[in-house]
């Protein structure tokens, strides 16, 4: 019997491939490995699954799930590390900065992201020279400038014989300190400026109100209330379906609490006329602040109503008053038409004074307390009808200002507070 032939072993090509791999290394060095050796290992799956990526235009196989940092360590592209520099920009250590800069599929990565961003099959990675790094440092903020108070009169504002220029004055821009960050290097001990914030002055804008497109708008304002006549004024306004602006004397508010509550809830605009009607241009700062704060406080207490708008007694308001106010008032309203009702000149005279030279943006001054107001109550309906017959619509001062697009929207508000990052000036600009 002829013995059976031994079974044939399947021929393995792996040893041959490994030999080719070694030959590739010998023939092509590092790039031969990248082109042939890694390709062979990637195709054989030796050492785990690999994905094919492009690194600086060359194909490479890397372990699946590799980060960009890991790809850099595996491929070792010819890029230079950045330097470690002092806060003053001097080189402390060459090559002590970022090892490389990288993009992944066209998206820039910061150096820290490279340690977590993973690559997928077909990803394109580009490595370039690394960025310089700055030494660690401590910092402090230094004030470089303080704001000043600046008064600006808007072009076209007519001068009057009143002490307040313009029918309205308001805080156009809040003041801010100028600051800079001073950095001290932990290695070098050098100091250098970091973030610089430019300061800005506080600007008080003075102007007349001009509604856009000359819209026929007019505002009625009443001073010296609340008082025994105020309810009758409110009834007349309701009868005509219009709103007005009332400037209250603080010391009278609690005695007329019901009237004030009704007025605050009516849709009329409520403002301060100070606590006791003093001449503000001669008031000390402490007295001025008390006149402002006590009045707004009692209006809030009785009417649950916030206001930072005032009508200065006698229309007397200087830049010095603004400086002393510490930002406790944000808007001052004057007038274009003085009814002179406080002189009690007669109903016809009050009507004539309140309706002469009609123009859009007019503000009429009347009183609802501070004396006998019978002439006003008789004149008021005639005044309203005269303006309405001329095509005008009555609005509050806040609404009147909002109709003028040259006035920033936030500056029209009846109530504003100073922003947390603002600083009130201590001097007036020369």
C-alpha positions in Angstrom: 0.0 0.0 0.0 1.3 3.4 -0.9 1.3 5.7 2.1 -1.0 8.8 1.8 0.7 12.1 1.0 0.8 14.5 4.0 -1.7 17.4 3.8 -0.5 20.5 2.2 -0.1 23.6 4.4 -1.6 26.8 3.2 1.1 29.2 2.1 1.2 32.3 4.3 2.1 35.6 2.6 2.6 37.5 5.9 6.3 36.8 6.2 6.8 38.0 2.7 4.8 41.2 3.4 6.9 41.8 6.5 10.0 41.4 4.4 8.6 43.9 2.0 7.8 46.2 4.9 11.4 46.1 6.1 12.6 46.7 2.5 10.4 49.7 2.3 11.9 51.1 5.5 15.4 50.5 4.1 14.6 52.0 0.7 12.5 54.9 1.7 13.2 55.7 5.3 10.5 57.4 7.2 8.4 58.4 4.2 8.7 55.0 2.8 7.2 53.7 6.0 4.4 56.2 5.7 3.7 55.3 2.1 4.2 51.6 2.2 4.7 50.2 5.7 1.8 52.0 7.4 -0.3 51.2 4.4 0.5 47.5 4.7 -0.1 47.5 8.4 -3.3 49.4 8.0 -4.5 46.9 5.3 -3.5 43.9 7.4 -5.1 45.3 10.5 -2.0 44.6 12.5 -2.1 46.3 15.9 -5.9 47.1 15.7 -8.1 48.9 13.3 -6.7 51.9 11.5 -8.2 54.7 9.4 -6.7 56.4 6.4 -6.2 60.2 6.7 -4.3 62.8 4.9 -1.5 64.7 6.8 -0.1 67.7 5.1 -1.1 66.3 1.7 0.3 62.8 2.4 -1.7 59.7 3.0 -1.3 58.0 6.4 -2.9 55.3 8.5 -3.5 56.0 12.2 -5.3 54.0 14.9 -9.0 54.5 14.9 -10.0 57.2 17.4 -6.6 59.0 17.3 -6.6 62.6 18.4 -4.9 65.3 16.4 -2.2 65.4 19.0 -1.7 61.6 18.6 -1.4 62.0 14.9 1.2 64.6 15.3 3.2 62.3 17.6 2.9 59.4 15.2 3.7 61.3 12.0 6.2 63.9 13.4 5.7 66.5 10.7 8.5 68.9 10.0 7.1 72.0 11.8 8.7 74.2 14.4 7.5 74.8 17.9 6.7 78.4 19.0 8.8 80.1 21.7 8.0 80.9 25.3 7.9 84.7 25.7 7.8 87.1 28.6 4.9 89.5 29.1 7.1 92.1 27.4 7.6 90.0 24.3 11.1 88.8 25.0 12.1 85.2 24.2 12.5 83.2 27.5 12.8 79.7 25.9 13.1 78.8 22.2 10.6 76.1 21.4 8.9 76.5 24.7 5.6 77.5 23.1 2.9 75.4 21.3 4.5 72.4 19.4 2.3 73.0 16.4 -0.7 74.6 14.9 -3.3 72.4 13.3 -6.5 72.4 11.2 -8.9 69.4 11.0 -10.9 69.3 7.8 -10.3 73.0 7.2 -11.3 74.1 10.8 -8.6 75.7 12.9 -8.0 74.1 16.2 -6.4 75.8 19.2 -3.6 73.9 20.8 -5.7 72.5 23.7 -8.4 71.2 21.3 -5.8 69.1 19.5 -5.6 66.8 22.5 -9.3 66.0 22.3 -10.3 66.4 18.7 -10.4 62.9 17.1 -9.9 62.0 13.4 -12.2 59.9 11.2 -11.7 58.0 8.0 -10.7 60.3 5.2 -9.9 63.2 7.6 -7.5 65.9 6.4 -5.1 67.3 8.9 -2.7 70.1 8.3 0.2 70.9 10.7 2.1 74.2 10.8 4.5 76.0 13.0 3.3 76.4 16.6 2.3 79.7 18.2 4.4 81.5 20.8 3.2 81.2 24.4 3.3 83.8 27.1 4.7 83.1 30.5 2.2 83.0 33.4 1.6 86.3 35.0 -0.3 88.2 37.7 -2.4 91.2 36.8 -4.0 94.3 38.4 -6.3 96.9 37.0 -5.2 100.5 37.1 -7.5 103.5 36.6 -6.0 105.8 33.9 -8.8 108.4 33.5 -11.9 109.7 35.2 -15.0 110.9 33.2 -16.0 114.6 33.1 -19.4 116.1 32.7 -19.9 117.5 29.2 -22.9 119.7 28.1 -23.8 119.5 24.5 -26.5 121.6 22.7 -27.9 119.9 19.7 -27.6 121.9 16.5 -30.7 123.8 15.7 -31.8 124.2 19.4 -33.1 127.7 19.9 -31.7 129.6 22.8 -34.3 131.0 25.2 -34.3 133.4 28.1 -34.8 130.4 30.4 -32.0 129.0 32.5 -32.6 125.6 30.9 -31.5 125.5 27.2 -33.7 123.3 25.1 -37.1 121.9 26.0 -35.5 118.7 27.2 -32.1 117.8 28.7 -31.1 114.2 29.3 -28.2 112.0 30.0 -27.1 111.0 26.5 -24.0 109.1 27.5 -22.9 107.7 30.9 -19.4 108.3 32.1 -16.9 105.5 32.4 -13.4 105.2 33.9 -10.4 104.5 31.6 -8.5 101.5 32.8 -5.6 99.3 31.9 -4.4 95.8 33.0 -0.9 95.7 34.2 0.7 92.3 33.9 3.7 91.1 35.9 5.5 88.0 34.5 6.0 85.1 37.0 9.4 84.1 35.3 10.8 87.4 34.0 9.4 89.8 36.5 8.7 92.2 33.6 5.6 94.4 33.6 3.6 95.2 30.5 0.1 96.6 29.7 -2.6 94.1 28.9 -6.2 95.0 28.1 -6.8 98.7 27.8 -10.4 100.2 28.2 -10.9 103.7 27.0 -12.8 106.0 29.3 -15.7 108.1 28.2 -17.2 111.4 29.5 -20.8 111.8 30.7 -22.8 113.8 28.2 -25.8 115.9 29.0 -27.7 116.7 25.7 -29.8 119.8 25.4 -32.3 120.1 22.6 -35.8 120.8 21.4 -38.1 117.9 20.4 -38.8 117.7 16.7 -41.1 114.8 15.8 -40.1 112.8 12.7 -41.9 114.0 9.6 -43.2 117.0 11.5 -45.9 114.8 13.0 -48.3 117.1 14.8 -47.8 116.1 18.4 -48.0 118.4 21.5 -47.6 117.7 25.2 -49.5 119.2 28.1 -47.6 119.5 31.4 -48.9 120.5 34.8 -46.8 121.6 37.7 -47.1 122.1 41.5 -49.7 119.4 42.2 -51.2 117.3 43.5 -53.9 119.5 45.0 -57.6 120.1 45.3 -58.0 120.9 41.6 -56.1 117.9 40.2 -59.1 115.5 40.1 -61.0 118.0 37.9 -58.0 118.2 35.5 -58.0 114.4 35.3 -61.7 114.4 34.5 -61.2 116.9 31.6 -58.4 114.8 30.2 -60.6 111.7 30.4 -63.4 113.6 28.7 -61.2 114.4 25.7 -59.4 111.0 25.8 -55.9 112.4 26.1 -52.9 112.0 28.4 -50.6 114.6 29.9 -47.5 114.9 32.1 -47.8 115.8 35.8 -44.9 117.1 37.8 -45.5 116.6 41.5 -44.3 118.4 44.6 -43.1 115.7 47.0 -44.3 117.2 50.3 -47.9 117.3 49.0 -48.1 113.7 47.8 -49.1 111.9 50.9 -51.8 114.4 51.7 -53.4 113.7 48.3 -52.6 110.0 48.2 -55.9 108.9 46.5 -55.5 111.5 43.8 -51.8 110.5 43.2 -52.7 106.8 43.1 -55.4 107.5 40.5 -53.1 109.6 38.4 -50.2 107.1 38.5 -52.6 104.4 37.3 -54.2 106.6 34.6 -51.6 106.4 31.9 -50.5 109.9 32.5 -46.7 110.5 32.9 -45.7 111.3 36.5 -42.5 113.2 37.2 -40.8 115.0 40.1 -41.1 118.8 40.7 -38.8 118.4 43.7 -39.9 118.1 47.3 -40.5 121.8 48.2 -39.9 123.8 44.9 -36.5 125.4 45.7 -34.2 127.1 43.2 -31.9 124.2 42.4 -29.1 126.4 41.1 -28.4 127.6 44.6 -29.0 124.3 46.4 -26.1 122.4 48.1 -25.5 118.9 46.9 -27.0 117.3 50.0 -30.1 119.4 49.7 -30.4 118.7 46.0 -30.2 115.0 46.5 -32.8 115.1 49.2 -35.1 117.1 47.0 -34.8 114.5 44.3 -34.7 111.3 46.3 -37.4 112.2 48.8 -39.8 113.1 46.0 -39.2 110.0 43.9 -39.4 107.9 47.0 -42.8 109.2 48.1 -44.2 108.8 44.6 -43.0 105.2 44.6 -44.5 104.6 48.1 -47.9 106.1 47.3 -48.4 105.4 43.6 -46.1 102.4 43.1 -44.6 104.5 40.3 -40.9 104.9 39.3 -39.6 108.1 37.8 -36.2 109.8 37.3 -37.6 112.7 35.3 -37.9 116.2 36.8 -39.3 119.6 35.9 -36.8 122.0 37.5 -38.6 124.7 39.5 -38.6 128.0 37.5 -37.0 126.1 34.6 -33.7 126.8 36.3 -31.2 124.0 35.6 -27.4 124.5 35.1 -24.7 122.0 34.3 -23.6 122.4 38.0 -27.0 121.1 39.1 -26.5 118.1 36.8 -23.0 117.5 38.4 -24.5 117.6 41.9 -27.3 115.2 41.0 -25.0 112.2 40.9 -27.2 110.6 38.2 -30.3 110.6 40.4 -32.2 112.5 37.7 -31.9 111.4 34.0 -34.2 113.8 32.2 -35.3 117.4 32.7 -38.3 118.7 30.9 -38.8 122.5 30.2 -41.5 124.0 27.9 -42.0 125.9 24.7 -45.3 127.6 25.7 -45.7 129.2 29.1 -49.4 129.8 29.8 -48.5 132.3 32.6 -51.5 130.9 34.4 -49.7 131.5 37.7 -50.2 135.3 37.1 -54.0 134.6 36.7 -54.1 136.9 33.7 -57.6 135.8 32.6 -58.9 132.8 30.7 -58.4 134.4 27.3 -54.8 135.2 28.0 -54.1 131.7 29.3 -55.6 130.3 26.1 -53.6 132.7 23.8 -50.3 132.0 25.6 -50.9 128.3 25.3 -51.8 128.2 21.6 -49.5 130.8 19.9 -47.0 129.7 17.3 -48.2 126.1 17.1 -45.5 123.7 16.0 -44.8 120.0 16.3 -43.0 119.1 19.5 -44.5 121.9 21.6 -44.6 121.5 25.3 -47.2 123.6 27.2 -46.7 124.7 30.8 -49.7 124.9 33.1 -50.4 124.4 36.8 -52.9 122.2 38.7 -52.0 123.6 42.2 -50.1 126.4 43.8 -52.9 128.9 43.8 -56.4 129.4 42.5 -56.8 127.4 39.3 -60.3 128.3 38.3 -59.1 130.2 35.2 -57.0 127.2 34.2 -59.9 124.8 34.4 -62.0 127.1 32.2 -59.1 127.6 29.8 -58.0 123.9 29.5 -60.9 122.6 27.2 -60.4 125.6 24.9 -56.6 124.9 24.7 -57.2 121.2 23.9 -59.8 122.0 21.2 -57.6 124.7 19.6 -54.7 122.3 19.2 -56.9 119.4 18.1 -58.7 121.6 15.5 -55.3 122.4 14.1 -54.7 118.7 13.6 -52.5 118.0 16.7 -52.6 115.0 19.0 -51.8 115.2 22.7 -49.2 112.8 24.1 -47.0 112.6 27.2 -43.5 114.0 27.1 -42.1 110.5 27.0 -44.1 109.7 23.9 -43.2 113.1 22.4 -39.5 112.4 22.8 -39.9 108.9 21.3 -41.4 110.5 18.2 -38.0 112.2 17.6 -35.5 109.6 16.2 -32.6 111.9 17.0 -33.1 111.0 20.6 -31.9 107.5 21.6 -34.7 105.3 22.6 -33.4 104.6 26.1 -33.0 108.4 26.7 -36.8 108.9 26.2 -37.7 106.7 29.2 -39.4 108.3 32.2 -37.3 106.1 34.5 -33.7 105.1 34.1 -30.9 104.0 36.5 -27.2 104.4 36.2 -25.5 101.3 34.8 -23.4 99.3 37.1 -20.2 99.9 35.1 -20.9 103.7 34.9 -19.1 106.3 37.0 -20.5 109.7 37.8 -18.1 112.6 37.1 -16.7 114.8 39.8 -15.9 117.8 37.6 -17.2 119.6 34.6 -15.3 119.6 31.4 -13.7 122.9 30.6 
